[in-house]
Amino acid sequence: MIGKATPYIDAQAKVTGTARYTDDFVESNALHVAFMRSPFAHARILRVDVSAAERSPLVKAVAVGSDLPTPFGILPISADETAMAVDKVRFIGEIVAAVAAESREAAAAALQLINVDYEELPAVRSPEQALSKGAPEGQIHAHSRDLTNIHKRAELSFNDPQEALRSAKHVRSGEFSFAGVTHGFTEPHATIAIPEANGCVTVISATQVPHYLQRAIAKVLAIPLHRVRVIKPTLGGGFGGKSDPFPHEIICAFLAQKSGRAVRCNFSREEVFLTNHGRHPTTLSMSLGCDDVGKIEGLWTDVVIDGGAFASFGVVTTYYNGVLLQGPYRIDRFGFRTRRVYTNKPQSGAMRGHGAVNSRYAVETLIDMLAHDRGIDPCDFRLRNFLPKNTLTVGQLRITSNGVQACLDAVRKKSDWDNRHGKLPFGRGLGVACGFYISGSALPIIWNRQPQSVVHAKLDFDGSIVVYSGASDIGQGSDTMFAQMASNVLGLSLDRIKVVSADTKLTPVDLGSYSSRVTFMAGNAAKKALDKLRAEVALGIAQEKGCMAEELEFADERVRSKDGSVDLSWDEAVEIATAMRGAFVESGVYISPKLGGDFKGSGAGLSPSYSFGACIAEVDVDSLTGQVRVVKIWSAHDCGRALNPLAVEGQIEGSVHMGLGQALYEEMKYKDGRVLNANFCDYQIPTSLDTPEIDVTIIESEDPEGPYGAKEAGEGPIHPVLPAIGNAIYDAVCVRMFDLPMTPDRILRAMRDKESGAHS
Amino acid sequence: MQQLTLTVNGTKRTLLAKPDATLLDVLRDGFGLCGTKRGCEQGSCGACTVLLDDEPVLSCLTPALRCLDRCVTTIEGLTESGEVAELQRQLVERGGIQCGFCTPGMVVTLHAFLRHNLVPTEDEIRDAISGNLCRCTGYAKIVKAAMIASGLQGERS
């Protein structure tokens, strides 16, 4: 089964409409929760009066900020959020109070009975404003230093990059800007909380991180961890947008306990947009230098990212914008400074390709410019600078398997690059870019001595194998991966394999579906558990049959010895293996090796393995309207080994779609802190008509530490997509695009500016 | 509350509906037919697509009372009748499903389209599903599945 295109084990349920997502669970007699949200971007809360709402006969429980004042956050070092606003509100849409009532309508009506008195505070609208010193009342969080609204500064420098750029023969610099974008998953946030006996609570929620949600609920409700059970049912897309513990999840748990009734909430699409946690709006300046033959000599970048009102994953994002420029090219003189600021907007967080998408666009654009300056083919320029396999970057990221060259070769050949780049008629162009990404963060978010993933595999009398993992299948197919592994290790058909995942009561801890970690980490843990299970079965048979356990082969639902003296059906094998002991469970763990240097910030970007990729885009630009049509995308991705090629292709195709959206269409628009396009009509994700033909190549570099050689495929493929499109636009109409999204008006303006000679 | 009688997946059903209830509300909350998804309630994602008298509609924008004495077919009904079995099989086998949230709406839309277009081009399929947003697949494998299903459908008819 490994390496074979395998339909998802839950696809049949999904295609027939029987798969149950959070909002599909019927919980009899459940109350409906509605949230009162702040109409102000920044305001002091003078008074919250819920007495009228509480008197309403249909209202069963009300919650306000002072009920749950304990701060939480996905990163323990920046827990700056509360379940509801306590003393002040920090963005339009922040939850101020919540009611649980007998119906959706009654809950919504009860919100009208809540009176909140606000005193408006000066709002921080822009990153520029946030960087400068202001009055104390203009500070969104008191912990920002020097009366600014800077949340986090990160700076690293290796081998004096500034001097490298001064002495480099050829340097290109650019000022880039990137609008914020959001995940656009199709299933809105939804949560059900059910009070249980003995002070326990069960929370069914659309989350990528059941483990961290369990921790956050226990912390804020001040109850022991073991009293909180989190279940992630079928989930309708995440992309990082469900990878934080959220206020509404904590509030629902609280209201369930307070009312003694099950409660449920399901966000409107507008609420999803107001919650955001999408990619940070970013401005950055970057300089890149090379020698005469195109060898990169130095890189420096200065980045400002707009975090919105709270931290989320922002400390990580701050580092990733810099450290993830250390590949796929050798850049020994390298440095960055990133500042993440607070503004009075919905918070930014982690989104597919977290932290590295925007800075990747910048560096790949500058590389393209230098290549053109030097008359070097952009593919050749990149080839000259690739990191080899088995090396350390200057910041001591450990590169093991590396298929970047094969990726570039593949897209170059398939797109007929050498015969077409620079030779197409005006308006038509080809562009190339490469990328790389972590395959799981080597460092856990919460420091402890626990493994990053534990998987249990159970054999029972009925001949079934049950794999238990805390990992969240969010549509990427991790449950199917576990089933494939079990099938492979034990030689069984998929229908004997059951997967129980993402239920904190039943499944051992996996840290969650973020940082592209599941295949590598949970996959390794699962393989170990299954190998141990197989060894146990073999041992039982060897003892009974008097053969060597190592001689036994598991295939085609049979266990056979090499000499043919033992030949058992699976059911016979199970009977022997479970004799006198019954069902048994084996456990496998994954713990990342110790990696990295010992300087401050050395932990950022560390991963046990890195994926690589290359992309070529072909575009058609209408020089009268500025409209860009992406004609075709060639994407090659080195995922180590494609355990399920169907899933890997799907991840690459989805990444192309999302990269295309950010490149050309998507933008979170704000006016005075208010989201202007909080719906799918005005926030345009690419439709089937906008998404071009995608040619996918899977490169298998056989990672030495990945399960069966596998590494990540879900995020890495997005990085090269945006700059490939930008560079293709240059090939088509000779303008460089420094601001995303590359809308028709921006392209026309760039073309006009070029004609009038305002830009060179 | 108003009494509403309609045919759902071939069976005549009656319930009391609020005047402002949508067809989506009635299907999910009234009849427990949760295969129809609540994605945006603004008519812009297509996840709630069902057939109303055999034509695809966005159930989130369709007032329930407008469906009086009419026939509604959901993903559950199409599955039970077997009319979409080939399309469903192709979506499963070709990997046209990731998170699956858009899938029921996609199946209903494609079914309505393929019924009248036995030999569609890829562009026509892309056009047909342009109102159904999918954030996972880049549409590639959905289009491929629909192409193959239409070919097999064409062979059968």
Interface residues (C-beta under 8 A of the other chain):
Chain A: A5 P7 Y8 D10 A11 Q12 A13 K14 V15 T16 G17 T18 A19 R20 Y21 D23 D24 V26 E105 H183 G184 F185 T186 E187 P188 T234 L235 G236 G237 G238 F239 N266 S268 R269 I474 G475 Q476 G477 L646 A647 E649 G650 E653 G654 S655 V656 H657 M658 N679 F680 C681 I685 T687 S688 L689 T691 E693 I694
Chain B: K18 G32 L33 C34 G35 T36 K37 R38 G39 C40 E41 Q42 S44 C45 A47 T74 I75 E76 T79 Q88 L91 V92 E93 R94 G95 I97 Q98 C99 G100 F101 C102 T103 P104 V107 I125 R126 D127 I129 S130 G131 N132 L133 C134 R135 C136 T137 G138 Y139 A140 K141 I142 V143
